Amino acid sequence: MTGLYLHIPFCARKCPYCAFFSVPYRKGTVAAYTEAVKRNIAACGLTDRVDTVYFGGGTPSLLTAAQVSDILNTCAKYLHLAPEPEITLEYDPTGSRETYLRDLYAAGVDRLSIGTQSFSDRQLKLLGRTHTAQQGKKAVLTAYAAGFRNISCDLMLAVPEQTAELLAETLQTLTELPVVHVSAYLLQVEEGTPLAGDAALLARCPDEDAAADLYLQAVHTLENAGLHQYEVSSFAREGFESRHNLKYWCCEPYFGIGAGAHACCFGKRSCVPEDIAAFLEAERQPEQLLSASPCDPEERLMLGLRLTEGVPSERLPGKQKIPALQKAGYLRERNGKTVLTPEGFAVSNAVITELLT
């Protein structure tokens, strides 16, 4: 089975912490871009069954429901779609409309990933988000009323001025909503973003120890609410794990379409240049080769350690270091596999590096 990722790189306003490729929304450009996406779906040459389709961005919910429907109809026409594919669209909570959401659901989108980030108006403002906490709650409830039962919310941790008390309030709101999946990310300061150049705002972020504590607070609260951790930043009710994102972590094939999209398919890892004009003009999207031998054993181990399933202990180059990391509380052994604990996930980069060297 193969996944299909569609990059929709348009935003009404770019968030100051975001390093993903995006451009300002222009109605005419979006219409032309939709046609280019459809053209590339028809020409992509995928012969495997496609069981996941993911509209990422950018802000894919800036597409009209008719444009989403056209793209999915093109998928049905030219690809071998599996029965009941998982079709996800990233959704901006600003100005949620039930009619639009019902039309998305009718078009075939069955999973929404809603960019709530926080349920604190103060912290949303500091993050440069355009929606309010109330709009975030309304987006979830409106999506549920429109028929969606597979709803994911994004949650950002260690953001400016975040305390355990403020996070507890956000987590309480989140776990009281009809949400079956949460993606909880520690705030990353990416080079070249406005946030990276805002020293005063960065000074208000929790330090590394406080960030780890906030992460562990989120893990334990979500687990207690029935959202089990299955990956370092991912939590879900049973049966609602993201089938598409698991492809990334399990080194399963996925194909990317759109300016800035990445792919791991046809025995190589590649990307599409971050160039809207080139994507619109080409009969078939341009491609840059990133690796002719993707998913080598070390990469599989690195990605596998991000999952709570873990990896076979005997395959780890640094397995002699396991006892010390276990004693420190970062690892546990389970059925012959090495698994990171929540405390290990909080400092996963350092632990994984130690195990792979």
N, C-alpha and C positions, 0 to 999 in steps of 0.2 A: 504494500500500500504506500502511496505517495501523498504528501501534502502540497497544497498550493498556497503560496503567500502572495498577496496583492498589496503593493505599497501605494497608498493614496497620500501624496505628500503635500496636502493643502491644509493651511491653518488660518483661522480668522485672526489669530494673534499667537505668536510663538512664546511659549513659556520660557522664562529666563534660565531654567536649569536644563532645558532640553537640548541634546546634541544630535537627535535624529534629523535626517534630511527632510526639510520642509520648505515650502514657498508660500507667499500670500495667496489667499483664495481669489480667483478670478473666474467668474461664471463661464465665460467662453473657453478658457483654458481647461477647465474641469470637463466640459463637454467633449473637447477634442481628446483629452486624456482618456476619458471613458472609452472612446472609439479605439484608441491605441491599445488599451488593455484588452479589449475584445479581439482586436486583430492579432495580438500576441498569444492569446489563449488558443485561437484557431491554429496558429502556426507553431506552437511549442513542441509538438511531437511526443507528448507524454503517452505512453502505451500502458503503463501500470494503472490499476484502479486508483482513483483519487478519493480518499476518505475524509479529508479535511480541507476546508477553504477558509483562509484568514484574511480579512480586510484590516490592514494595519496602517499606521501613519506616523506623523500627520494626524488629520482628523477625518477619518472615513465617513463619519456621519454628516459631513458637508455634502456628500453625494445625495442626490434625490433618491427616493425609494425606487423610482422608475429606472434610474441609472444602475442601482444595485441589482434590480430585477433583470435588466438587459445583460449585465455581466454574468449573472448566475445562469440565465438562459443560454448564453454562449458556452458556459462550462458544460451544461447538460448536453448541448449539441455536439461539441468537439472532444470532450473528455469522457473517460469511462468512470463515471461517478459511482461510488459504492452505494449500496442501499443505506439510507439514513446517514448521510455524511454529516460531520460536525461543521457548521458554517458560522463563523464568529465575525462580529464587526465591533471594532473599538468605537465607543460612543461617548460624546462630550455631553455632560449633564446640563449645559446651559440651554435654557428654553425648551425643555422636553415637551414633545407633542404626541399625544396618544395616537392620533391619526397616522402620523409618520411611522411610529413604532409598529402599529398594526400592519401597515403596508410593508414594512421590512419583514415582519414575521410571515406575512402572506407570500412574500417573494422567496422565502426559503431560509432566511437567517434564523437560526434557532438558538444562538448563544450571543449574549451581549457582554462586552468587557467595558464597564463604565468607569471613566476616569475621575472617581470621587476624590481620591488622594487624602482627604481629611474631612472631618465634620466639625471643624473649628473655623469660623469665619476669619478670625485673626490670622491663623496659619495659612489659609487659602490665599489671603491677600498677600502675605509675605512671599508665598510661592509664585505669585503672579497669575494665579488662576482667575478666570473670568466668572466662575459660578460661585454661588453661596452654599453654605451647608444645607440650607433648606432645599435648594435646587438639586443638590446631590441626593437627598432623601426622596424628593419627588420623582427624580429620574428612575430610581429603582422601583418605586411603587407604580409609576405609570407604565414601565416596561412589564411589570407583573400583570397589571390590568390588561395590557395589550396581548397577553398570551405567553410571554417568555417565562420559562421555568428554569432555564440555565443562565443565571445571571452571576457575573463575576464583578468584583469591585477592586480597584487599585487603592492601595494604602501606602503612603510614604512615611518612613520612619526617620527619626533624628533630623527633623526639619527645624528651622529657626524657632527658638523659644519653646520647643516641645518639652514637656515634663511628663512624668509618670501619670500625674493627675489628668492632664489634658489628653494624653493618649488613652487613658481609661474611659474618658467620656466618648471619644471617637469610637473606640472598640465596642462600647455598650450600644451606641446607635447602630453601628454596623451589624452586630450580631442579632439585633432585634428586627432587622429587615429581611425580606425573603431572598437572601443571597446564599448561593451554594458553592461559591469559589471566591477566594481572596488572593490577590497578588500583592505581597507586602515587601516593599523595597526600601533598603536604606538609601537615603539621599546620596547620590554620587555627584561630586563637583567635577564636571567635565571641562577640560581645557578649551578655551575659546568661547564659552558661553557667558552671557551677562553675569550669571551668578558667580562664576570664577573670578570676575573682576570687582566684585562687591565685598570688599574686606569687612565693612561694618556689619553686613548681614551675615557673613560667614562666622564672624565672632560670636553671633547669637546662636550658632548651632551647638548641640551637645557634643562633648568631646568623645573620644573613642570608647572609653569605659561606659559613659552614660548611654552612648548609642547601642552598645552591646546589651545593656540592661533593658533598654526600650524594645530591642528586638526580642529578647527572651520574654518580656512581658506580653508582647503580641503573640508569640508562639503559644504560650501557656493559656492565654485567654481564648484564642481561637480553637485550640485543642479542646478546652473545656466546653466550648459552644458546639462541638461536633464537627469542626472543620479540621480534619487531620492534615498534618504536614506530610507532603510527598516529595517536595523539592525544597531547596534552601529558601526560596521566596514564595512558595506556592502551597495553598491550603484548600482543601475541598471536602465536601460531604461525599460519602461513599458513592462511587459511580460518576462523579462530576469532575474528575481530574481533566485537565485540558489535553485532549487527544493530540491537538496540533503541536502544542509546546513540548509534549513528551517526545515528539520526533526529533527536536533539537538535542535533547539530553540523551536520547537513546541511539543517536547517530542513524536515524532512519531517513530516507530520502525526502526532500522537499524542493519544490521549484518555485522561484521567485519571479514575479512580473511587475514592472514599474520602475521608474527612475529611483535608484537607491536600494532596490530589492536585492537580497542575497539568496543563493541557492546552494544546495548540496545534492546534486543529482547527476545522472549520466557519468558517474565515476569521477566527478571533479567538484571542487568548491569554487563558486564564481559570484560575481556581483554585476549589477547594471550601473553604469556611471550615473552620478548625481547630476544629471543634465536633462532638464525637462524638454528643451528644444530637440536634442538628439533623439530622445525617446519618441517624441511626437512625429518627427520627420522620417525615422527609419521604418522600412517595411517590416523588419524584424528587429527587436531591441538589441542594441549593442551589448557586448559582454566583456568583462575583464576576468581573466583567470586568476584565482587566488591560490589554488592548490590542485595539483594533478593527482594527489594521493590523500584525499580527506579521510578523517576518522581513523587515523592510525592507532595502534594499541594505547599509546600514552594519552591521546585525546579522548579515547573511549573511557579510560580510567578516570581522567579528570572530570569528564561530564558525568560519569556514573557516580562519583563521590558527591555530586550535587543532589543526588536522589536519596531518599530515606531507605530505599532498597539496598543501597550500598554496592560494593564490588567484591569479587572473590579475593580473600586476603592473600593467597599465594601469588597473585598476579602483581602485587604491589612491589615496586623496586625497593621501597624503604620499609619493608615489613618488619625489620628488626627494630624500627622505631615505634611500632604499634604499642608495646607494653607501656612505655613512658607516656604516650599520648592518652592511653586509656587511664593511667593513674592520674593524669591531669584533668580527666573528665571530658576530653574532647572526642573520644571514640568509644565504641563498644563492638563486641563481636557477636554475630547472630547467624547461626546456621552456616558457618564457614565464610561469612562475609564481614567485611569491615564497614561499619556504618558510623557516620558522624552523629554525635549527640546535638541537641539544640545549642549547647555551649560551643561545640565544635563548628556548627554552622555559623555562629555569630562571628567567628574568626576564620571562616572557611578557606580564604585565599592562603593564609599562612599554613594551615594544617595540610591542605592539599599539596602545596609546594613541598612541605616536609616529607610527605609520603611518596612523592614522585621523584625525589632526588636521593 
